[in-house]
Amino acid sequence: MDKLLTALFIILLFFIPFLLRETPEVSEEVEEAEAELCPVEITVAGMDKPIPLEEYVVGVVAAEMPATFEAEALKAQAIAARTYALRTTDNGTKAIAADVSAQVHSAEAKRKERWGKEFKRNERKVRAAVEATAGDIIVYEDEMIAAMFFSTSNGKTETAQNFSGNDVPYLQSVESPGEGDVEANVERKSEMTLAEWNKVMGGKWNADRFKSLQLVRNGTGRVQKVISTGFEASGREMRDLLGLASTDFDIAFDVTNKIVHVTTTGYGHGVGMSQYGAEAYAQKGWTAERILLHYYTGTEIKKFTLLDSKCLKTLSLADNSQ
């Protein structure tokens, strides 16, 4: 019996040090190396094969913002586009559309065709903006945001609450002045005959109905609701029906000539970053980070890292063997 106890004691002395050892934490160097070895690729609808994240961002910035814009505005667009892509594709695991239903992407062949002789200059400028912000994303409380952006505001951005009915803390209304100073086509005018209007609206409108027309505006100056005799629609519904540039619009009826005049201010849904607003701020000397933190309330800029368990396990074992 004494010999058995002695043997058990010796065995425990041998194994206890191994049992007490903690699993080593993965160092920052390992995480950085892991991120490099596990790059994200984006699958774009209509393209033959996935492309590296940063290459994808080049195509978005080139398509979504004029290459003539200030470098800081292009950088802001790159960070917003990268964030939007990663969130929309769930870090590259889902496909993303290449049009305005997501964010517009232009492949290199299309960029060459569109830019012509300016291709090399524009390409260098756009790539420089993307490379300078490589890996940068926008987060709110450590979660990637829905980085919505649009072309031109009416002087203020729209709230997510007004746009969709859902309040989003970082998508609030902020000032966006000076967009007309950067050659943005802020105001647009269109007209249609009464017959064309009735065809689009699917009803019988006349002078009396236009006289009772009310445009109910929200705090950002955009139309939230349209009301008339026997008719009611949201500003978004009217924008879709009439193909308007924004929900900040005015409607006037010329009784004599039976013409409907529609004037819109701004271009796009108005939520998030205004692209022409970003350019206006960049011209004032604002950095990309300042621009983004202005348009996305309460957010931060951080580096994106993808923790792939397989890569992490391999690297951890390699690190521990040294």
C-alpha positions in Angstrom: 0.0 0.0 0.0 2.9 2.4 0.9 4.5 1.6 -2.5 1.3 2.4 -4.4 0.8 5.8 -2.6 4.5 6.6 -3.3 4.0 5.9 -7.0 0.8 8.0 -7.2 2.6 10.9 -5.4 5.5 10.8 -8.0 3.0 10.7 -10.9 1.2 13.8 -9.5 4.4 15.7 -9.0 5.2 15.1 -12.7 1.9 16.1 -14.1 0.8 19.0 -11.9 3.1 21.6 -13.6 1.4 20.8 -16.9 -2.1 21.0 -15.4 -1.4 24.4 -13.9 0.0 26.0 -17.0 -2.3 28.6 -18.5 -3.1 28.6 -22.2 -0.8 31.4 -23.5 -2.5 34.5 -24.8 -2.1 35.4 -28.5 0.2 38.3 -28.8 -0.6 41.5 -30.8 2.2 40.4 -33.2 0.4 37.1 -33.8 -2.9 38.9 -34.4 -1.3 41.3 -36.9 0.3 38.4 -38.7 -2.9 36.5 -38.7 -4.7 39.4 -40.3 -2.1 39.5 -43.0 -2.4 35.7 -43.7 -6.2 35.8 -43.7 -7.1 38.6 -46.1 -10.8 39.4 -46.8 -12.1 39.1 -50.3 -15.3 40.7 -51.6 -17.6 38.9 -54.0 -19.2 41.5 -56.3 -22.3 40.5 -58.1 -21.6 40.1 -61.8 -17.8 39.6 -61.4 -16.2 36.3 -62.2 -14.2 35.9 -59.0 -13.8 37.7 -55.6 -11.3 40.5 -55.2 -9.2 41.7 -52.3 -11.0 44.1 -50.0 -8.7 47.1 -50.6 -8.9 46.6 -54.4 -12.7 46.5 -54.1 -12.6 49.8 -52.1 -10.5 51.4 -54.9 -13.4 50.6 -57.3 -16.0 52.0 -55.0 -14.2 55.3 -54.4 -13.6 55.7 -58.1 -17.3 55.1 -58.9 -18.9 57.0 -56.0 -16.8 60.2 -55.7 -15.2 62.5 -58.3 -11.5 61.9 -58.4 -11.1 65.7 -58.5 -12.2 65.9 -54.9 -9.7 66.7 -52.1 -7.6 63.9 -50.8 -9.3 64.0 -47.3 -12.7 63.7 -48.9 -11.5 60.6 -50.9 -10.1 59.1 -47.7 -13.4 59.6 -45.9 -15.2 57.9 -48.8 -12.7 55.0 -48.7 -13.3 54.4 -44.9 -17.1 54.7 -45.3 -17.0 52.3 -48.3 -14.8 49.8 -46.6 -17.1 49.8 -43.5 -20.2 49.5 -45.6 -18.8 46.6 -47.5 -17.6 44.6 -44.5 -20.9 45.0 -42.7 -23.0 44.2 -45.7 -21.0 41.1 -46.7 -20.5 39.9 -43.2 -16.8 40.3 -43.5 -16.6 38.9 -47.0 -18.9 35.9 -46.6 -21.8 37.2 -48.7 -21.9 38.9 -52.1 -22.6 42.6 -52.6 -24.3 44.4 -55.5 -22.3 46.7 -57.7 -25.0 49.4 -58.1 -26.9 52.0 -56.0 -28.8 49.2 -54.2 -25.6 48.8 -52.2 -22.7 51.0 -53.3 -21.5 51.5 -56.9 -18.3 49.6 -57.9 -16.3 50.3 -61.0 -13.8 47.7 -62.3 -10.4 48.9 -63.7 -11.5 48.4 -67.3 -14.5 50.7 -66.7 -12.4 53.2 -65.0 -10.0 53.3 -67.9 -12.9 53.8 -70.3 -14.5 56.6 -68.2 -11.4 58.5 -67.3 -9.6 58.2 -70.6 -6.4 60.3 -70.6 -6.9 61.1 -67.0 -6.8 57.4 -65.9 -3.3 57.3 -64.6 -3.6 60.5 -62.6 -7.0 59.7 -61.2 -6.0 56.1 -60.4 -2.9 57.2 -58.5 -5.0 59.7 -56.5 -7.8 57.2 -55.6 -5.3 54.4 -54.7 -3.3 56.8 -52.5 -6.5 57.6 -50.5 -7.3 53.9 -50.1 -3.8 52.9 -49.2 -3.5 55.8 -46.6 -6.6 54.4 -44.9 -6.0 50.7 -45.4 -8.0 48.7 -42.8 -9.7 51.7 -41.3 -13.4 51.3 -40.4 -16.0 53.3 -38.5 -17.4 51.8 -35.3 -20.0 52.7 -32.7 -19.5 51.0 -29.3 -17.0 48.6 -31.0 -19.5 47.5 -33.7 -19.1 48.4 -37.4 -21.7 50.9 -38.4 -24.1 51.0 -41.3 -22.1 53.6 -43.1 -24.8 55.1 -45.3 -23.7 58.0 -47.6 -25.3 60.0 -50.4 -24.5 62.8 -52.9 -25.8 66.1 -51.8 -27.8 67.5 -48.8 -30.1 70.5 -48.4 -27.8 71.9 -45.8 -28.6 69.3 -43.2 -28.5 65.5 -43.2 -31.5 63.3 -42.6 -32.1 61.1 -39.5 -32.5 57.4 -39.8 -35.7 57.8 -37.7 -37.2 60.1 -40.4 -36.0 57.9 -43.2 -36.9 54.4 -42.0 -38.7 54.8 -38.8 -35.8 53.3 -36.9 -33.7 55.5 -34.6 -30.0 54.8 -35.1 -27.7 56.7 -32.6 -25.0 57.5 -35.1 -27.3 58.5 -38.0 -28.6 61.8 -36.7 -29.1 65.1 -38.5 -26.0 67.3 -38.7 -25.2 70.5 -40.5 -23.7 70.2 -44.0 -23.2 73.7 -45.4 -21.3 74.9 -48.4 -22.2 72.2 -50.8 -23.2 74.6 -53.5 -19.8 76.1 -53.3 -18.2 72.9 -54.7 -20.4 72.8 -57.8 -22.9 70.4 -56.5 -26.2 70.6 -58.4 -28.1 71.3 -55.3 -31.4 72.4 -56.9 -33.2 70.6 -59.7 -36.4 71.6 -61.5 -38.7 69.5 -63.6 -42.2 69.8 -65.0 -44.9 67.5 -66.4 -48.3 68.0 -67.9 -51.4 67.4 -65.8 -52.1 64.3 -67.9 -48.6 62.9 -67.2 -49.0 63.7 -63.5 -52.4 61.8 -63.3 -50.9 58.8 -65.2 -48.0 58.6 -62.6 -50.2 59.3 -59.6 -53.0 57.0 -60.7 -55.7 59.4 -59.9 -57.8 62.3 -61.2 -56.1 65.5 -60.0 -57.4 69.0 -60.8 -56.9 72.6 -59.7 -58.9 72.1 -56.5 -56.9 69.1 -55.5 -53.7 70.9 -55.9 -55.0 73.8 -53.9 -55.6 71.5 -51.0 -52.1 69.9 -51.3 -50.0 70.0 -48.1 -46.4 69.1 -47.8 -45.7 68.2 -44.1 -42.0 68.7 -43.4 -39.8 67.3 -40.7 -37.0 69.0 -38.7 -34.5 68.6 -41.6 -36.7 70.4 -44.1 -37.6 67.3 -46.0 -41.1 66.2 -46.8 -42.3 63.6 -44.4 -45.9 63.4 -45.6 -48.0 64.6 -48.6 -51.7 65.2 -48.0 -54.5 66.3 -50.4 -58.2 65.6 -50.8 -58.5 61.8 -50.8 -54.7 61.3 -51.0 -51.9 60.7 -48.5 -48.4 59.4 -49.1 -45.0 59.6 -47.4 -42.2 61.8 -48.8 -40.3 58.7 -49.8 -43.3 57.3 -51.6 -43.7 60.5 -53.6 -40.0 60.6 -54.4 -40.2 57.1 -55.8 -43.4 57.8 -57.7 -42.1 60.9 -59.3 -38.4 59.8 -59.6 -37.2 62.8 -57.6 -33.7 63.5 -56.5 -34.6 63.9 -52.8 -37.4 64.2 -50.4 -36.9 67.9 -50.0 -39.2 69.0 -52.8 -41.9 71.6 -53.7 -44.9 71.1 -56.0 -46.7 74.0 -57.8 -49.5 73.8 -60.3 -49.8 76.2 -63.2 -53.6 76.4 -63.6 -53.5 78.3 -66.9 -51.1 75.9 -68.8 -52.0 72.8 -66.7 -48.3 72.1 -65.9 -47.0 70.7 -62.6 -43.7 72.2 -61.5 -41.5 70.2 -59.1 -38.3 71.6 -57.5 -36.0 69.4 -55.4 -33.1 70.4 -53.2 -30.2 67.9 -52.7 -29.6 64.5 -54.1 -30.0 61.2 -52.4 -31.7 59.8 -49.2 -29.8 62.3 -47.0 -28.7 59.8 -44.3 -25.1 59.6 -43.2 -22.2 61.3 -45.0 -22.9 63.8 -47.7 -20.2 63.4 -50.4 -20.3 67.0 -51.5 -20.5 68.0 -47.9 -17.3 66.0 -47.2 -15.6 67.9 -50.1 -16.8 71.2 -48.7 -15.3 70.4 -45.3 -12.1 69.0 -46.9 -11.7 72.3 -48.7 -11.8 74.0 -45.3 -8.9 71.8 -44.1 -10.8 69.1 -42.2 -9.2 65.7 -42.0 -11.0 62.5 -43.2 -11.4 61.5 -39.5 -13.0 64.8 -38.5 -15.3 64.6 -41.5 -16.5 61.1 -40.6 -16.9 61.8 -36.9 -19.0 64.8 -37.8 -21.4 62.9 -40.1 -21.6 59.7 -38.0 -22.4 60.9 -34.5 -20.5 59.4 -31.6 -18.4 57.0 -33.7 -14.7 56.1 -33.7 -12.2 55.1 -36.4 -10.5 51.8 -35.8 -8.4 49.2 -37.6 -10.3 46.1 -38.9 -9.0 42.7 -37.9 -10.5 39.4 -38.9 -10.0 36.6 -36.3 -10.0 33.4 -38.3 -9.9 30.5 -35.8 -7.9 28.2 -38.2 -5.3 30.8 -38.9 -5.1 31.8 -35.3 -4.7 28.2 -34.1 -1.9 27.6 -36.6 0.0 30.7 -35.6 -0.5 30.1 -31.9 1.0 26.7 -32.2 3.9 28.0 -34.2 4.5 30.8 -31.7 4.4 28.4 -28.7 7.0 26.0 -30.2 9.7 28.6 -30.1 
